[in-house]
């Protein structure tokens, strides 16, 4: 990032449940047409880390559709991208979450990055790779928009715009990179930085995110012109130090964006009115064991991608039942009332991937 550049971050309160006016106001406040050229090709990356929609878990489908609709008024092509999850095809995610229907209604299309042609590119300032293959959509797009959710992450404190790039890694076995995640997402961000960040903060996820967390109503849309700056502002809203996340710290040290609020042009809802402290990741024995496992790529792949996963997950939840963690978690989720219209217990049991 050029030192004289001042990124913009806008915070908008959603005054109606669907959040569409707030999304449109955020795009206008960011003067988005200055960042997206006319007749350009634009890739949008939502947080599609689950095969079904639960508020706070993945990017809200109708918000994604509206963003595509807005961008399509200027761009010649809008592509919504996601890679295969550890146990699910990305197209199953597009269909199961409702993304495919929303995107196609808005005259965009969805693409599975894992199945695209992979093109060898050089990674500027690469730490994990000096060069590697990238999916065609990322190589050929003129602009890139990240659309994360405001969530915690059990290993990396937060799962925001920077972490959202992990879904651009086309290998379905990318769990092998968890040990090196700051370098991995840093390289993908260095190669394809976001021209815009539009974060879904209607409902976030706190505690043991990015999957088995507790939904939290925020009624916010947060937009920015720089990933590091936008993540830093979201951390401030959530009550976290941005440098406590190795993902943000790596990007900041690469000088890919500021975290200091006096170097960011803030607009919209004042920070003191937006703040809503999030609970951090769990420190129970299962969470501690998982953090240790992630340091060993081969072991991670065996546990999370083989027949052993079902056994391991059931054993973990059995331990958490004995300790009282599971019952406490379920009662807290039910107390929020935010998943009351969803069969969330069966979805979490059957479909929990590792984001």
C-alpha positions as CSV (number, residue, x, y, z in Angstrom):
1,X,0.0,0.0,0.0
2,X,1.3,3.5,-0.8
3,X,1.8,5.3,2.5
4,X,-0.1,8.4,1.4
5,X,-3.2,6.4,0.5
6,X,-5.9,6.6,3.2
7,X,-8.4,3.7,3.0
8,X,-12.0,4.4,3.7
9,X,-14.2,2.3,6.0
10,X,-17.9,3.0,6.4
11,X,-20.2,1.6,9.1
12,X,-23.9,1.5,8.4
13,X,-26.7,0.5,10.8
14,X,-29.3,-1.8,9.2
15,X,-32.6,-0.3,10.1
16,X,-34.7,-3.1,8.5
17,X,-34.2,-6.8,8.9
18,X,-33.0,-7.7,5.4
19,X,-30.3,-5.0,5.4
20,X,-30.6,-4.1,1.7
21,X,-30.9,-0.3,2.2
22,X,-27.9,-0.4,4.4
23,X,-25.9,-2.3,1.8
24,X,-26.8,0.2,-0.9
25,X,-25.9,3.2,1.4
26,X,-22.6,1.6,2.2
27,X,-21.7,1.1,-1.5
28,X,-22.7,4.8,-2.1
29,X,-20.6,6.0,0.8
30,X,-17.6,4.1,-0.5
31,X,-18.2,5.8,-3.9
32,X,-17.9,2.2,-5.3
33,X,-17.9,3.2,-9.0
34,X,-14.5,4.7,-8.5
35,X,-13.1,1.3,-7.5
36,X,-15.0,-0.7,-10.2
37,X,-14.3,0.2,-13.8
38,X,-17.1,0.2,-16.3
39,X,-17.5,-3.0,-18.4
40,X,-15.1,-4.9,-16.1
41,X,-15.1,-8.4,-14.9
42,X,-15.7,-8.7,-11.1
43,X,-15.2,-11.6,-8.8
44,X,-17.0,-11.7,-5.5
45,X,-16.0,-14.0,-2.7
46,X,-18.7,-14.6,0.0
47,X,-18.0,-16.6,3.2
48,X,-19.5,-19.9,1.9
49,X,-18.0,-22.3,4.6
50,X,-21.2,-24.3,5.2
51,X,-23.5,-26.3,2.9
52,X,-26.7,-24.8,4.4
53,X,-27.6,-21.2,5.4
54,X,-27.6,-20.3,9.1
55,X,-27.5,-16.5,10.0
56,X,-24.1,-15.5,11.1
57,X,-22.5,-18.7,9.8
58,X,-22.2,-17.7,6.1
59,X,-22.8,-14.5,4.1
60,X,-26.5,-13.8,3.9
61,X,-27.8,-15.0,0.5
62,X,-30.1,-12.1,-0.3
63,X,-27.3,-9.6,0.6
64,X,-25.0,-11.4,-1.8
65,X,-27.6,-11.3,-4.5
66,X,-28.1,-7.6,-4.0
67,X,-24.4,-6.9,-4.2
68,X,-24.2,-8.8,-7.5
69,X,-27.2,-6.8,-8.7
70,X,-25.6,-3.4,-7.8
71,X,-22.2,-4.3,-9.3
72,X,-23.8,-5.7,-12.5
73,X,-25.1,-2.2,-13.3
74,X,-21.5,-1.3,-14.1
75,X,-19.6,-4.5,-14.7
76,X,-19.9,-6.6,-17.8
77,X,-19.6,-9.9,-15.8
78,X,-20.0,-10.7,-12.1
79,X,-18.7,-14.1,-10.9
80,X,-19.3,-15.4,-7.4
81,X,-16.5,-17.7,-6.4
82,X,-15.8,-20.4,-3.8
83,X,-13.6,-23.5,-3.7
84,X,-14.5,-27.0,-2.6
85,X,-14.8,-27.5,1.1
86,X,-13.0,-30.4,2.8
87,X,-15.9,-32.8,2.3
88,X,-18.2,-30.9,-0.1
89,X,-18.2,-29.6,-3.7
90,X,-18.5,-25.9,-4.0
91,X,-21.5,-26.3,-6.3
92,X,-23.3,-28.1,-3.5
93,X,-22.6,-25.1,-1.3
94,X,-23.9,-22.7,-4.0
95,X,-27.1,-24.7,-4.3
96,X,-27.6,-25.6,-0.7
97,X,-27.2,-22.1,0.7
98,X,-29.4,-20.4,-1.9
99,X,-26.4,-18.5,-3.4
100,X,-26.9,-20.0,-6.9
101,X,-30.6,-18.9,-7.1
102,X,-29.9,-15.4,-5.7
103,X,-26.8,-14.8,-8.0
104,X,-28.5,-16.0,-11.1
105,X,-31.6,-13.8,-10.4
106,X,-29.2,-10.9,-10.2
107,X,-27.6,-11.8,-13.6
108,X,-24.4,-13.1,-12.2
109,X,-22.9,-16.6,-12.2
110,X,-21.2,-18.9,-9.7
111,X,-17.9,-20.7,-10.3
112,X,-16.1,-23.4,-8.4
113,X,-12.5,-22.3,-8.2
114,X,-11.3,-25.9,-7.6
115,X,-12.6,-27.0,-11.0
116,X,-11.4,-24.0,-13.0
117,X,-8.3,-24.0,-15.1
118,X,-5.3,-23.2,-12.9
119,X,-2.8,-20.6,-14.3
120,X,0.8,-20.2,-13.0
121,X,1.4,-16.7,-11.7
122,X,4.1,-14.8,-9.7
123,X,3.1,-13.8,-6.1
124,X,4.4,-10.4,-5.2
125,X,6.4,-10.6,-2.0
126,X,5.3,-14.2,-1.5
127,X,6.1,-15.8,1.8
128,X,4.5,-19.2,1.2
129,X,5.0,-19.2,-2.6
130,X,7.0,-17.0,-5.0
131,X,4.8,-18.4,-7.7
132,X,1.9,-20.9,-7.8
133,X,-1.2,-21.7,-9.8
134,X,-4.3,-19.6,-9.4
135,X,-7.9,-20.2,-10.6
136,X,-8.7,-18.5,-13.9
137,X,-11.4,-16.3,-12.4
138,X,-8.9,-14.8,-9.9
139,X,-6.3,-14.3,-12.6
140,X,-8.6,-12.8,-15.2
141,X,-10.9,-10.7,-13.1
142,X,-10.4,-6.9,-13.2
143,X,-11.7,-6.4,-9.6
144,X,-12.2,-8.5,-6.5
145,X,-14.7,-8.0,-3.7
146,X,-14.6,-9.8,-0.4
147,X,-17.9,-10.4,1.4
148,X,-17.1,-11.9,4.8
149,X,-19.2,-12.3,7.9
150,X,-18.2,-10.8,11.3
151,X,-17.1,-13.9,13.1
152,X,-14.6,-15.3,15.6
153,X,-12.2,-18.1,14.7
154,X,-11.1,-20.8,17.2
155,X,-7.5,-20.8,15.8
156,X,-7.0,-17.2,14.5
157,X,-9.3,-15.2,16.8
158,X,-11.3,-13.7,14.0
159,X,-12.6,-14.8,10.6
160,X,-13.1,-11.6,8.6
161,X,-12.0,-10.3,5.1
162,X,-8.4,-11.5,5.2
163,X,-9.4,-15.0,6.4
164,X,-12.1,-15.1,3.7
165,X,-9.3,-15.4,1.1
166,X,-8.7,-18.9,2.4
167,X,-11.7,-20.0,0.4
168,X,-9.9,-18.9,-2.8
169,X,-7.2,-21.6,-2.3
170,X,-8.5,-24.1,-4.8
171,X,-7.2,-27.3,-3.0
172,X,-10.0,-29.1,-1.3
173,X,-7.4,-30.4,1.2
174,X,-6.3,-26.9,2.2
175,X,-6.6,-27.8,5.9
176,X,-2.9,-28.8,5.4
177,X,-2.2,-25.1,5.2
178,X,-3.7,-24.2,8.6
179,X,-0.3,-24.2,10.2
180,X,0.9,-21.6,7.7
181,X,-2.4,-19.7,7.3
182,X,-1.0,-16.1,7.8
183,X,1.5,-16.7,5.0
184,X,-1.1,-18.5,2.8
185,X,-3.9,-15.9,3.0
186,X,-1.3,-13.2,3.0
187,X,0.0,-14.4,-0.4
188,X,-3.5,-14.7,-1.9
189,X,-4.3,-11.2,-0.6
190,X,-1.0,-9.9,-2.1
191,X,-1.8,-11.4,-5.4
192,X,-5.4,-10.5,-5.6
193,X,-6.1,-7.7,-3.1
194,X,-9.7,-6.7,-2.6
195,X,-10.9,-3.5,-4.3
196,X,-13.9,-3.5,-1.9
197,X,-14.8,-5.2,1.3
198,X,-18.5,-5.5,2.1
199,X,-18.9,-7.3,5.4
200,X,-22.1,-8.9,6.5
201,X,-22.7,-7.8,10.1
202,X,-26.4,-8.3,10.3
203,X,-25.8,-11.3,12.5
204,X,-22.3,-12.3,13.5
205,X,-20.8,-15.3,15.3
206,X,-19.0,-15.2,18.6
207,X,-17.2,-17.7,20.9
208,X,-16.1,-20.9,19.2
209,X,-16.4,-19.7,15.5
210,X,-16.2,-19.9,12.6
211,X,-18.7,-22.8,12.7
212,X,-19.7,-23.9,16.2
213,X,-20.2,-20.4,17.5
214,X,-23.1,-18.5,19.0
215,X,-25.1,-16.1,16.7
216,X,-25.0,-12.5,17.7
217,X,-27.3,-9.7,16.3
218,X,-25.4,-6.6,15.2
219,X,-27.5,-5.1,12.5
220,X,-24.4,-3.7,10.7
221,X,-22.9,-3.5,7.3
222,X,-19.2,-2.6,7.3
223,X,-17.6,-1.6,4.0
224,X,-14.1,-0.6,3.1
225,X,-11.5,0.0,0.4
226,X,-8.7,-2.0,2.1
227,X,-8.8,-5.4,3.7
228,X,-6.4,-4.7,6.6
229,X,-8.1,-1.4,7.5
230,X,-11.6,-2.9,7.3
231,X,-10.6,-5.9,9.4
232,X,-9.0,-3.6,11.9
233,X,-12.2,-1.6,12.3
234,X,-14.3,-4.7,12.6
235,X,-11.9,-6.0,15.4
236,X,-12.4,-2.7,17.1
237,X,-16.2,-3.1,16.9
238,X,-15.9,-6.7,18.3
239,X,-13.5,-5.7,21.1
240,X,-10.3,-7.4,19.8
241,X,-6.8,-6.1,19.2
242,X,-6.2,-6.6,15.5
243,X,-2.6,-7.6,16.1
244,X,-3.8,-10.5,18.3
245,X,-4.8,-12.2,15.1
246,X,-1.8,-13.6,13.2
247,X,-3.7,-13.2,10.0
248,X,-4.1,-9.4,10.3
249,X,-0.6,-9.0,11.9
250,X,1.1,-10.7,8.9
251,X,-0.7,-8.4,6.4
252,X,0.0,-5.3,8.5
253,X,3.7,-6.2,8.7
254,X,3.7,-6.6,4.9
255,X,2.5,-3.0,4.7
256,X,-0.6,-4.1,2.9
257,X,-2.8,-1.8,4.9
258,X,-3.0,0.2,8.2
259,X,-4.7,-0.9,11.5
260,X,-4.3,2.6,13.2
261,X,-7.7,4.4,13.2
262,X,-6.0,7.7,12.6
263,X,-4.8,6.4,9.3
264,X,-8.3,5.3,8.2
265,X,-11.1,7.6,6.9
266,X,-14.1,6.5,9.0
267,X,-17.7,7.4,8.1
268,X,-21.2,6.5,9.0
269,X,-22.1,5.1,12.4
270,X,-19.6,6.2,15.0
271,X,-17.5,3.4,16.4
272,X,-18.7,3.9,20.0
273,X,-22.3,3.3,18.8
274,X,-21.2,0.3,16.7
275,X,-19.2,-1.5,19.3
276,X,-20.6,-4.8,20.6
277,X,-18.0,-7.0,22.5
278,X,-17.7,-10.5,21.2
279,X,-16.7,-13.5,23.3
280,X,-13.5,-15.0,22.2
281,X,-12.9,-18.7,21.2
282,X,-13.3,-21.5,23.7
283,X,-10.4,-22.7,25.8
284,X,-11.9,-26.1,26.7
285,X,-9.8,-29.3,26.3
286,X,-11.3,-30.1,22.8
287,X,-10.4,-26.7,21.5
288,X,-6.9,-27.0,22.9
289,X,-6.5,-30.4,21.2
290,X,-7.7,-29.1,17.9
291,X,-5.2,-26.2,18.0
292,X,-2.4,-28.8,18.5
293,X,-3.7,-31.0,15.7
294,X,-3.7,-28.1,13.2
295,X,0.0,-27.7,13.7
296,X,0.6,-31.1,11.9
297,X,-0.7,-31.0,8.3
298,X,-0.7,-34.7,7.6
299,X,-2.5,-35.4,10.9
300,X,-5.0,-32.7,10.1
301,X,-5.8,-34.1,6.7
302,X,-6.3,-37.6,8.2
303,X,-8.7,-36.4,10.9
304,X,-10.7,-33.9,8.9
305,X,-10.9,-35.5,5.5
306,X,-11.0,-39.2,6.1
307,X,-13.4,-41.8,7.6
308,X,-12.0,-40.9,11.0
309,X,-13.7,-37.5,11.0
310,X,-17.2,-38.8,12.1
311,X,-15.7,-40.8,14.9
312,X,-13.5,-37.9,16.1
313,X,-16.4,-35.4,16.0
314,X,-18.8,-37.7,17.9
315,X,-16.1,-38.4,20.5
316,X,-15.4,-34.7,20.9
317,X,-19.0,-33.9,21.4
318,X,-19.3,-36.8,23.9
319,X,-16.5,-35.3,25.9
320,X,-18.1,-31.9,25.7
321,X,-21.4,-33.4,26.9
322,X,-19.8,-34.8,30.0
323,X,-18.0,-31.5,30.7
324,X,-21.3,-29.5,30.3
325,X,-19.9,-27.5,27.3
326,X,-22.4,-29.0,24.8
327,X,-25.5,-28.3,26.9
328,X,-24.3,-24.8,27.7
329,X,-23.7,-24.1,24.0
330,X,-27.0,-25.4,22.9
331,X,-28.9,-23.4,25.5
332,X,-27.0,-20.2,24.7
333,X,-27.8,-20.6,21.0
334,X,-31.5,-21.2,21.8
335,X,-31.5,-18.2,24.1
336,X,-30.6,-15.9,21.2
337,X,-33.6,-17.0,19.2
338,X,-31.7,-16.3,16.0
339,X,-31.7,-19.9,14.8
340,X,-35.2,-20.8,16.0
341,X,-36.5,-21.2,12.4
342,X,-33.8,-23.5,11.4
343,X,-33.1,-27.2,12.2
344,X,-29.7,-26.0,13.3
345,X,-28.8,-29.0,15.5
346,X,-29.0,-31.5,12.8
347,X,-27.3,-29.2,10.3
348,X,-24.4,-28.7,12.7
349,X,-24.2,-32.5,13.3
350,X,-24.3,-33.5,9.7
351,X,-22.5,-30.7,7.8
352,X,-19.9,-29.1,10.0
353,X,-16.9,-28.4,7.9
354,X,-13.7,-26.8,9.1
355,X,-13.6,-23.2,7.7
